[in-house]
Amino acid sequence: MPRADEIPPPMVMANSRSEWNQSTITPSTPTHQPTLDRPALCLSDEIVGTSVQIQSIKRCIDRVAPCDATVLITGETGTGKELVAHRLHRMSNRRNGPLISINCAAIPDSLIESELFGFEKGTFTGAASRQEGRLLQANGGTLFLDEIGDLSASAQAKILRVLEQREVQPLGSRTTRIMDARIVAATNRNLEQLATTDSFRSDLFFRLSVINVHIPPLRERPEDIPPIAVHILRQMAIQYAHPFVSLTAGAQAYLQQLPWRGNVRELRNFLERALLFSNSEQITEHDVGEMYHSTTNWQGGTVSSLAADFESDIQTGRRTARTSSRSRKVASSQCSELTELRNALEQTKWNKTKTAEVLQWSRMTIYRKIVQYDLHPPEQ
């Protein structure tokens, strides 16, 4: 069986055609569906995908990267906004300088100013030495402000001043210093809408969105799911020193039909579990279906649908026997399954392979159900 690091990466697609005519780059809707065997862009930290949307985004990045224009990256959580920031830096004239990332949502408002601007020794209690802020640390390179939509109003005003004047005054200092860094920001919030309600400064929004790169969610570009999945499995195989596990065509098609509300992050977590539980060289459509529905049943799938039905019945005054009937059926089915599994494990003395033969399940299913029902072998 070939190992992941022995498998040659797919070839890189090249396309020089331009598709933008405005400063906000919104990828066009594909007019055709590429085939599954079309080569994917698959480098270690590269943006992976074969869709028209992703190819348009890559061409946009390559065009604007050499200039120092501020870029705002938008998209749902888990779509890969940080990868876009990394590509912008890597393709820019500042590639040899630092790429400084800061998560605006993770820093308390009371600390954001000292974190960004730095401070002089003795400025406040605990300031035992001078510290340079992130804005100046990024000089000669790129400053990536992630989750910028979570900044407080006071922090927004300070960032706006820096963008306008390109000067930084550390806390406790009487002098200003020149900031020479390219600003790239990202958010999963609609800043334009927030600006209309005064939840985000409109002048800062206009300053940030000189170029706006929007990353569509996976559900709008399902043709990207197979190459992304292969890329993730290759990375996971190397990380865990595990033989490479491929996806059958049926498994790829099944993955394309799932909603992936957490986008690439959710897909990655799902495939990581699939790889670790896999006992063969391929993940099949059956494996994908069982694992996905087993997970959603316990993380909000079946349970949440029953809760929604129950709430709807209360609101309309029509609480019927339908909901309780469905609940009993689900509970009965799971109880029966648990009993079968326990009996088979006891019969085979917890031999997973023999248990799979007795129940005519895959070994992956056996391991998954053991975890799902929190079963443990008897103490010796």
N, C-alpha and C positions, 0 to 999 in steps of 0.2 A: 504494500500500500504506500503510495507516495506521501511524503510529509509536506506540510504547507510551504516550507521554505524551499522545496524542490520544484514547486509549480511555477512556471514562468508567468509573470504578470501579463494581463491582456494588453494589447497594443493601444497606443494613445490616438484618439481620433483628432483630426485637425480640420478646422473649418474657419475660414477667414471672412465669411459673409457677415456684414453688419446688420443688426435688426432693431436698432434703437434710433429714435428721432426726437427724444426728449430727455431731460435730465433724470426723470424717474424711470427706472428700468423695470418694466413689468413683462416677464416672458410671455411670448405669444402662445396661444393654444395650439397644440399639435394638430396637424391636419391628417396625420396617419399614425398608426401604431407601429413602432419599430419592432422587428422580430427579436425573440429572446436571445438569439445567438449573436446579436450585434455586439462588437467589442465594447467593453466598458472602460472608462477612465479609472484606473485603480492604482494609485500610488499610496505611499504610507500615510500621508496626511492630506491627500488630494480630495477634491470634490468628486464624488463618484456618481455617474449617471449617464444615460444615453438619450434622455428626453430632449425635446426641443427647448423646454424651459431651462434646463440645466446648461445646455450648450450655449444658450443666449446669455445666461448669467456669466459663464466663463469668459465669453468674448467681451462682455461689458467690463469685467474685472481687468482683463488684459489691456483694455483700451484706457481705462482711467487710472490704473495703478501707477504709471510713471509720473503723473502729476501729483501735486500735494492737496488736491481738493478734498474737503471733508466728505466722508461717506457715511450714510445711515443705512444699516442693514436691518431689515424687518422680516418677521416671519414667526410662526408659532413656535412654542417650546419644542426643542428636539429636532429642528429642521437642519441645523448645521451652520448657524450664523458665525460661530467662532472659526470654522473652516474657511469661510469667505474672508474674514479678517486676516487670517494667516496667509491666504493666497495673495490678498492685496499687498501685504507687507513683502512677501517673497518676490513678487513681480515688480516691486517699486524700486526707485533709485536709492531708497533707504534700506535696502535688504541687508546691508552689512551693519546697520545700527540695531539697537535693541527693539524688541516688541514687548512693551509693558502692558499687561492686562490688569484691569481692575473691575471687580464686580460691585457695581454701585449699590445693589440691593443688599449686599452682605456687610456693608460698613455702616455703623450707626451714624446718625446725622451729626452727633457731637464730635465724631472723629474724622468725618469726611474732609474737613478743611486741612487738618494737619497731615492727613494721608496724601492728599493731592498736592498741597503747596509746600509741605515740609515746615520745619521750625528751627529757630536758633536755640542755643543752649540757654537754659534758665527761663525760657518763655513761660513755662507753667510748671507746676509741681510734677516732678518725674522726668522733666526734660534735662537729663544729665549731660547730653551731648547734642551737637547739631545734627539734624537729619534732613536729607534732601527728599523732597516730595516726588511723587510719581510723575508729575508733569515735567520736571526737570530731568528725572532719570531717563525719560524717553527722548531726550534731545538727540538729534541725529537719526532717530528711528520713528516708530509708530506708537501712539497711545491708543489702546483699545478700551473704550468705556462700555462694558457690557451692562445690560439691564438699566440703561440710562433713564428709562421712563419711571424708575422708582426713586429718582433723586428728589429731595425736598425742595421747596420753593427757594430757600436761601442758597442751597447748593447750586441750583440751576442758575441763579443770578451770578454766582462766582465763576461758574464755567463759561457763561456767556461773555463775561468781561475778559477772560483769558482768550477766548476765540477772537474777540474783536481787537484786542490790543497786543496779543502775543507776548504778554509780559506776566511774570509770576512774582509775587511778593510773599516770601516765606513768613510765617507767623513770628512776630518779634523782631523782624528785620525792617530797617528804614529804607532799604534799597530794593529795586526790582531787578529781575534777571530775565533775559530774553529766553522765550520758549521756542525751540526749533524742532517741533515734532508734528507729524501728520496725525490728525484726529480721525479715528474710526469709531463709530458708536453703533450699538445694537439694542434692539428691544423687541419684545413680543406683544407690546401694546400699540394701540392706534394713537400715535402722538398727535396726528392732525385733528382727530376727534377730541382728544383731551385738551388740545389748545383752544378749541371752540368753547369749552366749559371752564376755561381758566385753571384746569388741573395741571397743565404744563405750559410753560411760557411759549407763546407763539413766536417771539423773536428768536429764542433759542432753537425752536423747531426749524425755522427757516435757515438758520446758520448751520445746523447739522445736516440738513437734507439737500445740500448742493447736488449730491448724487445719491439716489435712493435705490438700493438693490433689495428687491423683495424675493424671498425664497418661498415658493409654494409648498403646501403640505404634501406628504406622500400620497394621500388619497387623490390628489389632482394630477399625479404623475406616476401611475402604477407601473409603467414600463421601467422605472428606475429601481424598483424593488428587487428584481433578480440580481442585477450586478452589485447592488449595495449588499445584499445578503451574502453573496459569494465573497465579497471583500471582507465583511465582518467575520465570516467563518474562517477565512484564511488568517486574519489577525488573531482570533481566539485560539486557533490551533497552535500558532507560534507561542502565544502567551502561556498556554497551559501545557505545552509540549505534548500535544494530542495529535494523532493522525488526522489529516484533513478529511472532513466529511462533506460530501457534495449534496446538492439538492436535486431530486428528480424533477422532471418537467412538470409533473402533477403538483409537487410541493411548491414549486415556483408560482404556478398558476393560483394555488390556494392562497399563498401569501399575498398575492396581488388583490384578492377579493376581500381581505380583512381591513378594518377601518384604520388601525394604527393612529389612534388619537394622540399618542405620545411621539409620533413620527419616528425618526431614525433611532432615537434613544430607546423607545419601547421595542422596536424591531431588534435592536442590538441585545437587549436584555432577554428577549424571547429566544433568539438564536443561541445565546450563551447557554441557556438552560438546555436547549435541544442538543447542543454539541456535547455537553457534559453527561447527559443521560443516554446519548446515542451508543448503541452497541454494534453498529454495522458501518459500512462505508458510505451509506446514503441515508438521507432523511427523506421519508416518503410523504405523500399527501395524507396518508392515514396518521402518521406520526404528528404532522402539523395540526391536523384537525383535533386529535385527541388532546394534545398538549394545550392548544389554545382554548378549547371549550372547558377543559378541566380547570384552567386558570381563571377564566372569566366567571365560571360558576361560583367560585369562592372569592373572587375579587369584585363582584358587582354585577355579573351577568344575570344568572337566574335569580339571585336574591333581589337585585335591584328591580328587575322586571316585575316580580311579585309585589314588591313594595309600591311600585308605581301604580299597578292595578288596584291595590288596596287603597291608596290615597285617592285615586280617581273615583272609586266607589263611594268613599266618604264624602267627597265634595259634591257629588251628584245625588247623594241620598239613595244610591242603588247598590248597596252592599249585597252582592249575590253569592251564591255557593260556588261560583266559578273559581274565585281566587283560592278559597280553602281547598277545593278539589285539586287544583293544580299544585298547591303546596304539599298536599298529602301524597300526590303522585311522585313528586320530586324526592320527598323525604323517604318514601317507600323504596324507590329505585336505588337511592344511595345506601340505604340500610341493607338491602339485599346484596348489593355489590360489596359492601364492607364485610358482610358475613361470608360471602363466597371467597373473598381474598384471605380472610383470616383462616378459614378452614383449609384452603389450599396451602398456605404457608405452614400451618401446623402439620399437614399431611407430608409435605416435602422437607420438613425441618428447616424451613427458611432458605431453601435452595431456590434462588430467583429463576434460574433457567428451567428447572423442573416445574416451578409454579407457573411460569409462562406457558409451558406445554399443557399443564392440566387445565388452565383457564382459556387456552388458545388466545392469549394476549401476547403482545410484543414485550420484550424485556424492558424497553423504555417505559411502557405503560405500567408495568409492575413497580418499577422504582418510583414513578410519579405518584401512583396511588398510595404507596407506602408513606411518602412524604405528605400527601394530601390528607390521609386519615391519621397521621401521626402515630404510626404503628412502630413497635420496637420488638426485637426478638427476645424471647424469655431468657432470664439470667441463667447462666450455666451453674 
